[in-house]
Amino acid sequence: MMDNLTSRLSGVIKTLRGHARLTEDNIKDAMREVRMALLEADVALPVVKAFVNQVKERAAGQDVVGSLTPGQAVVGVVNEELIKLMGEKNDALNLAAVPPAIVLMAGLQGAGKTTTAGKLAKLLKETQKKKILLVSCDVYRPAAIDQLQTLATQVDVDWFPSDPSQKPVEIARAALDHAKRHFHDVLIVDTAGRLAIDEAMMAEIKALHAALNPIETLFVVDAMQGQDAVNTAQAFNEALPLTGVILTKLDGDSRGGAALSVRHVTGKPIKFIGVGEKLTGLEPFHPERMASRILGMGDVLSLIEDVQKGIDQDEAVKMAKKLKAGKGFDLEDFKSQIQQMKKMGGMASLMEKMPGQIGQMAKGIEGAQADKSVARIEGIINSMTPEERRKPELLKASRKRRIATGSGVSVQEVNRLLKQFEETQKMMKQFSKGGMAKLMRGMKGMMPGM
């Protein structure tokens, strides 16, 4: 996300590193580049002006005098101002209400409201142990009700049935009554969208808000709309007492101007960001982490959270015991590690959150390409017999040919996988001997830039 903005800002910082000190001239040149980078990222013009003026004022003032180099000084100032621009801290969902706490989802058609409702239900169920009820008040879009029912089944939460022949306010009131009688903690209400803002849509969402009096009214907006996303957010904010914004499809947007503009323009916090199609792809929005990623400094805290969510603790304990007992690391274990990595969003997703050059390397990895590569590795391992997975040394030429044919790849790809496995096996041996320092040195050899 925001690759172009990151590379442009990195270029500005690199240029400033070549100067011995900051002057009015080099600050002016740098701010011109920053302004262009933000405008190209589709950041709203008033936001660009306010941001550049603030950075310029601070860079020319006392903030950057002292021990830091010009490049470091400007990075510090830009980082702090980006955080301020996006809201300074994570603004968590407020569910402090007499149950059920009602969350009303609003937004245009195609922004991802229904999918986001399912993702939010899953997040609240798993992280806060809430009993959730989902209901659709979208009686206009074909299959909208069926889609939400399917999502409710997938994330294993309750679903309140509705019908296109009913009125949205009637559905909402019936769902609220059901939620109260069945002791649900949270009622998430999905509403109808339109292709553009119109009076009928606004009247309906206002009526739903009046009938439900939700504690959270969340505006769901497609980040790929750029400047239009901000204008739409502003229109909804004038019509409804919004409490927050959810930005969807942020992973598919190379510009990302909406993330930098929407908080400043509406005054409402970005509470979550949607990344990817999977139902796990909803993350709390942390301005300081996003600023760090924009400036190419990585997002180590989100990386740690991804790892904690994705790792099967029982599997990790079994693996540790196996390595400690000296039983070694086999291809079955290798496959298990790959599957856990998939749960965390894949290699590209993990790497782009890492600081420095490793994060930059991830930009060359297409998400779909990385997923195909992982699927290919799984296919090769699945074509092996259980004995071959336990004893990779059995894999001679004839067996490799059989495996290649069975998994639809070349023998060279089988050899490449075995080489990758051997490298991982060596690292695991070092780890089993208690050598974390050795393990890190081994990773350094495998990943240039660490």
VEXVEXTI-175503 format. One record per residue (C-alpha): residue number from 1; x, y, z; residue in three letters. Coordinates in steps of 0.5 Angstrom, whole numbers. Example, Ala and Ser with C-alpha at 12.3 -4.5 7.8 and 13.67 -1.06 7.14 Angstrom:
<pts>
  pos      u      v      w  code
    1     25     -9     16   Ala
    2     27     -2     14   Ser
</pts>
This chain:
<pts>
  pos      u      v      w  code
    1      0      0      0   Met
    2      2      7     -1   Met
    3      8      5     -5   Asp
    4      9     11     -9   Asn
    5      9     16     -3   Leu
    6     14     12      1   Thr
    7     19     12     -5   Ser
    8     18     19     -6   Arg
    9     19     21      1   Leu
   10     25     16      1   Ser
   11     28     20     -4   Gly
   12     27     27     -1   Val
   13     30     24      5   Ile
   14     36     21      1   Lys
   15     37     28     -2   Thr
   16     37     32      5   Leu
   17     42     27      8   Arg
   18     47     29      2   Gly
   19     47     36      6   His
   20     51     38     12   Ala
   21     46     42     15   Arg
   22     39     45     13   Leu
   23     38     51     10   Thr
   24     32     55      7   Glu
   25     33     53      0   Asp
   26     34     46      1   Asn
   27     28     45      6   Ile
   28     24     49      1   Lys
   29     26     44     -5   Asp
   30     25     38      0   Ala
   31     18     41      1   Met
   32     16     42     -6   Arg
   33     18     34     -7   Glu
   34     13     32     -1   Val
   35      8     37     -4   Arg
   36      8     33    -10   Met
   37      8     26     -7   Ala
   38      2     28     -3   Leu
   39     -2     30     -9   Leu
   40      0     24    -13   Glu
   41     -2     20     -7   Ala
   42     -9     23     -8   Asp
   43     -9     27     -1   Val
   44    -14     33     -1   Ala
   45    -11     39     -3   Leu
   46    -13     43      4   Pro
   47     -9     37      8   Val
   48     -3     38      3   Val
   49     -3     45      5   Lys
   50     -4     44     12   Ala
   51      1     39     13   Phe
   52      7     42      8   Val
   53      6     48     12   Asn
   54      7     45     19   Gln
   55     13     41     17   Val
   56     16     47     14   Lys
   57     15     51     20   Glu
   58     18     46     24   Arg
   59     24     44     20   Ala
   60     26     51     20   Ala
   61     25     52     27   Gly
   62     29     49     33   Gln
   63     26     42     33   Asp
   64     32     40     28   Val
   65     37     44     31   Val
   66     42     39     35   Gly
   67     46     32     34   Ser
   68     41     30     28   Leu
   69     43     30     21   Thr
   70     38     34     16   Pro
   71     35     27     14   Gly
   72     34     24     20   Gln
   73     31     31     23   Ala
   74     26     31     17   Val
   75     24     24     18   Val
   76     23     25     25   Gly
   77     18     32     24   Val
   78     15     28     18   Val
   79     13     22     22   Asn
   80     10     26     28   Glu
   81      6     30     23   Glu
   82      4     24     19   Leu
   83      1     21     26   Ile
   84     -2     28     28   Lys
   85     -6     28     21   Leu
   86     -8     21     22   Met
   87    -11     22     29   Gly
   88     -5     21     34   Glu
   89     -7     14     37   Lys
   90    -12      8     35   Asn
   91    -19     10     37   Asp
   92    -22      3     39   Ala
   93    -29      1     38   Leu
   94    -34      4     44   Asn
   95    -38     -2     46   Leu
   96    -40      1     53   Ala
   97    -47      1     52   Ala
   98    -53     -3     55   Val
   99    -53    -10     51   Pro
  100    -54    -10     45   Pro
  101    -49     -5     43   Ala
  102    -51     -3     36   Ile
  103    -46     -2     31   Val
  104    -49      1     24   Leu
  105    -45      0     18   Met
  106    -46      6     13   Ala
  107    -43      7      6   Gly
  108    -44      7     -2   Leu
  109    -45      1     -6   Gln
  110    -39     -3     -7   Gly
  111    -35      0     -1   Ala
  112    -35     -7      2   Gly
  113    -40     -6      8   Lys
  114    -43    -13      8   Thr
  115    -36    -16      8   Thr
  116    -33    -11     13   Thr
  117    -39    -13     17   Ala
  118    -37    -20     17   Gly
  119    -30    -19     19   Lys
  120    -32    -14     24   Leu
  121    -36    -20     27   Ala
  122    -31    -25     27   Lys
  123    -26    -20     30   Leu
  124    -30    -18     36   Leu
  125    -32    -25     37   Lys
  126    -25    -28     37   Glu
  127    -21    -22     41   Thr
  128    -27    -20     46   Gln
  129    -31    -26     46   Lys
  130    -37    -22     44   Lys
  131    -44    -26     42   Lys
  132    -46    -23     36   Ile
  133    -52    -22     32   Leu
  134    -52    -20     24   Leu
  135    -57    -17     20   Val
  136    -58    -14     13   Ser
  137    -63     -8     12   Cys
  138    -61     -8      5   Asp
  139    -67    -10      1   Val
  140    -65     -7     -6   Tyr
  141    -59    -11     -8   Arg
  142    -60    -18    -10   Pro
  143    -57    -23     -6   Ala
  144    -54    -18     -1   Ala
  145    -58    -22      5   Ile
  146    -56    -28      3   Asp
  147    -49    -26      3   Gln
  148    -49    -24     10   Leu
  149    -52    -30     12   Gln
  150    -46    -34      8   Thr
  151    -41    -29     12   Leu
  152    -45    -31     19   Ala
  153    -44    -38     18   Thr
  154    -37    -38     16   Gln
  155    -35    -34     22   Val
  156    -40    -38     26   Asp
  157    -44    -32     29   Val
  158    -52    -31     29   Asp
  159    -56    -28     24   Trp
  160    -63    -25     24   Phe
  161    -67    -27     17   Pro
  162    -70    -21     13   Ser
  163    -73    -21      7   Asp
  164    -73    -16      1   Pro
  165    -81    -15      2   Ser
  166    -80    -12      9   Gln
  167    -78     -5     10   Lys
  168    -71     -3     13   Pro
  169    -74      0     19   Val
  170    -78     -6     21   Glu
  171    -72    -11     20   Ile
  172    -68     -7     24   Ala
  173    -73     -6     30   Arg
  174    -75    -14     30   Ala
  175    -67    -15     30   Ala
  176    -66    -11     36   Leu
  177    -72    -14     40   Asp
  178    -69    -21     38   His
  179    -62    -19     40   Ala
  180    -65    -17     47   Lys
  181    -69    -23     48   Arg
  182    -63    -27     46   His
  183    -58    -24     50   Phe
  184    -53    -22     45   His
  185    -47    -17     46   Asp
  186    -47    -13     40   Val
  187    -52    -12     34   Leu
  188    -48    -11     27   Ile
  189    -53     -8     22   Val
  190    -51     -8     15   Asp
  191    -55     -2     11   Thr
  192    -56     -1      3   Ala
  193    -52      3     -1   Gly
  194    -52      7     -7   Arg
  195    -48      8    -13   Leu
  196    -48     15    -11   Ala
  197    -51     19     -6   Ile
  198    -58     21     -6   Asp
  199    -64     24     -2   Glu
  200    -68     17     -1   Ala
  201    -61     13      1   Met
  202    -60     19      6   Met
  203    -67     19      9   Ala
  204    -67     11     10   Glu
  205    -60     11     13   Ile
  206    -63     17     18   Lys
  207    -69     13     19   Ala
  208    -65      7     21   Leu
  209    -61     11     26   His
  210    -67     14     29   Ala
  211    -70      8     30   Ala
  212    -64      4     33   Leu
  213    -60     10     36   Asn
  214    -53      6     35   Pro
  215    -47      7     40   Ile
  216    -43      6     33   Glu
  217    -44      9     27   Thr
  218    -39      7     22   Leu
  219    -38     10     15   Phe
  220    -35      4     10   Val
  221    -31      7      5   Val
  222    -27      4     -1   Asp
  223    -19      7      0   Ala
  224    -18      6     -8   Met
  225    -23     12     -9   Gln
  226    -18     17     -7   Gly
  227    -21     24     -7   Gln
  228    -28     22     -8   Asp
  229    -27     17     -2   Ala
  230    -26     24      2   Val
  231    -32     28     -1   Asn
  232    -37     22      0   Thr
  233    -34     21      8   Ala
  234    -36     29      8   Gln
  235    -43     28      6   Ala
  236    -44     22     10   Phe
  237    -41     26     16   Asn
  238    -46     32     15   Glu
  239    -52     27     14   Ala
  240    -51     23     20   Leu
  241    -47     23     27   Pro
  242    -41     19     25   Leu
  243    -37     16     30   Thr
  244    -31     13     26   Gly
  245    -29     11     19   Val
  246    -27      4     16   Ile
  247    -22      4     10   Leu
  248    -23     -2      6   Thr
  249    -18     -5      0   Lys
  250    -12     -1      3   Leu
  251     -8     -6      0   Asp
  252    -10     -5     -7   Gly
  253     -9      2     -7   Asp
  254     -2      5     -9   Ser
  255     -4     12     -7   Arg
  256     -7     11     -1   Gly
  257     -9     19      0   Gly
  258    -16     17      3   Ala
  259    -12     15      9   Ala
  260     -8     21     10   Leu
  261    -14     26      8   Ser
  262    -21     23     11   Val
  263    -19     24     19   Arg
  264    -17     31     17   His
  265    -23     33     13   Val
  266    -29     29     17   Thr
  267    -26     30     24   Gly
  268    -28     23     25   Lys
  269    -22     17     27   Pro
  270    -21     12     22   Ile
  271    -22      6     27   Lys
  272    -21      0     22   Phe
  273    -17     -2     16   Ile
  274    -19     -7     11   Gly
  275    -13    -11      8   Val
  276    -15    -17      3   Gly
  277    -21    -21      2   Glu
  278    -20    -26      7   Lys
  279    -25    -25     13   Leu
  280    -19    -24     18   Thr
  281    -17    -18     14   Gly
  282    -19    -13     18   Leu
  283    -14     -9     23   Glu
  284    -15     -4     28   Pro
  285    -12      3     25   Phe
  286     -6      5     29   His
  287     -3     12     26   Pro
  288      4     11     29   Glu
  289      4      5     25   Arg
  290      2      7     19   Met
  291      6     13     19   Ala
  292     12      8     20   Ser
  293     10      4     14   Arg
  294      9     10      9   Ile
  295     16     13     11   Leu
  296     19      6     10   Gly
  297     21      4     17   Met
  298     16     -2     17   Gly
  299     11     -4     22   Asp
  300     14     -9     27   Val
  301      8     -8     32   Leu
  302      3    -11     27   Ser
  303      8    -16     25   Leu
  304      8    -19     32   Ile
  305      1    -19     33   Glu
  306      0    -22     26   Asp
  307      5    -28     28   Val
  308      1    -28     35   Gln
  309     -6    -29     32   Lys
  310     -3    -34     26   Gly
  311      1    -39     30   Ile
  312     -2    -45     33   Asp
  313      1    -45     40   Gln
  314      0    -52     41   Asp
  315      4    -54     34   Glu
  316      9    -49     37   Ala
  317     10    -53     43   Val
  318     10    -59     40   Lys
  319     15    -57     35   Met
  320     20    -54     40   Ala
  321     19    -61     44   Lys
  322     21    -65     38   Lys
  323     27    -60     36   Leu
  324     30    -61     43   Lys
  325     29    -68     43   Ala
  326     34    -68     37   Gly
  327     29    -71     32   Lys
  328     30    -66     27   Gly
  329     26    -62     22   Phe
  330     22    -66     17   Asp
  331     18    -64     11   Leu
  332     12    -65     14   Glu
  333     14    -59     19   Asp
  334     16    -55     13   Phe
  335      9    -56     10   Lys
  336      6    -54     17   Ser
  337     10    -47     18   Gln
  338      8    -45     11   Ile
  339      1    -46     13   Gln
  340      1    -42     19   Gln
  341      5    -37     15   Met
  342     -1    -37     10   Lys
  343     -6    -35     16   Lys
  344     -2    -29     17   Met
  345     -3    -26     10   Gly
  346      3    -29      7   Gly
  347     10    -28      6   Met
  348      9    -21      2   Ala
  349      4    -18      7   Ser
  350      9    -20     13   Leu
  351     15    -18      9   Met
  352     12    -11      8   Glu
  353     12    -10     15   Lys
  354     19    -11     16   Met
  355     24     -4     17   Pro
  356     29     -2     12   Gly
  357     31     -6      6   Gln
  358     27    -13      7   Ile
  359     21     -8      7   Gly
  360     23     -5      0   Gln
  361     24    -12     -2   Met
  362     17    -14     -1   Ala
  363     15     -9     -6   Lys
  364     17    -13    -12   Gly
  365     13    -19     -9   Ile
  366      6    -19    -12   Glu
  367      1    -22     -7   Gly
  368     -2    -27    -12   Ala
  369      5    -29    -15   Gln
  370      7    -31     -7   Ala
  371      1    -34     -6   Asp
  372      2    -39    -12   Lys
  373      9    -40    -10   Ser
  374      6    -42     -3   Val
  375      1    -47     -7   Ala
  376      6    -50    -11   Arg
  377     10    -52     -5   Ile
  378      4    -55     -2   Glu
  379      3    -59     -8   Gly
  380     10    -62     -8   Ile
  381     10    -64     -1   Ile
  382      3    -67     -2   Asn
  383      5    -71     -8   Ser
  384     11    -74     -3   Met
  385      9    -81      1   Thr
  386      9    -80      9   Pro
  387     16    -84      9   Glu
  388     19    -79      4   Glu
  389     17    -73      8   Arg
  390     20    -76     14   Arg
  391     26    -78     11   Lys
  392     28    -73      5   Pro
  393     34    -76      4   Glu
  394     30    -82      0   Leu
  395     29    -77     -5   Leu
  396     33    -79    -11   Lys
  397     32    -78    -19   Ala
  398     26    -83    -20   Ser
  399     22    -81    -14   Arg
  400     23    -73    -16   Lys
  401     21    -75    -23   Arg
  402     15    -78    -20   Arg
  403     13    -72    -15   Ile
  404     14    -67    -20   Ala
  405      9    -71    -25   Thr
  406      4    -71    -19   Gly
  407      5    -64    -17   Ser
  408      5    -61    -24   Gly
  409     12    -58    -24   Val
  410     19    -59    -26   Ser
  411     24    -63    -23   Val
  412     28    -57    -22   Gln
  413     22    -54    -18   Glu
  414     23    -60    -14   Val
  415     30    -59    -13   Asn
  416     29    -52    -11   Arg
  417     24    -54     -6   Leu
  418     29    -59     -3   Leu
  419     34    -53     -3   Lys
  420     30    -48      1   Gln
  421     28    -54      6   Phe
  422     35    -56      7   Glu
  423     37    -48      9   Glu
  424     31    -48     14   Thr
  425     33    -55     17   Gln
  426     40    -52     18   Lys
  427     37    -46     22   Met
  428     32    -50     26   Met
  429     39    -54     28   Lys
  430     42    -48     30   Gln
  431     36    -46     34   Phe
  432     35    -53     37   Ser
  433     42    -52     40   Lys
  434     40    -45     44   Gly
  435     43    -41     39   Gly
  436     39    -35     37   Met
  437     45    -31     35   Ala
  438     47    -36     30   Lys
  439     40    -37     28   Leu
  440     40    -29     26   Met
  441     46    -30     23   Arg
  442     43    -35     18   Gly
  443     37    -31     17   Met
  444     42    -25     15   Lys
  445     46    -30     10   Gly
  446     39    -32      7   Met
  447     36    -25      7   Met
  448     41    -19      4   Pro
  449     40    -13      8   Gly
  450     38    -16     15   Met
</pts>
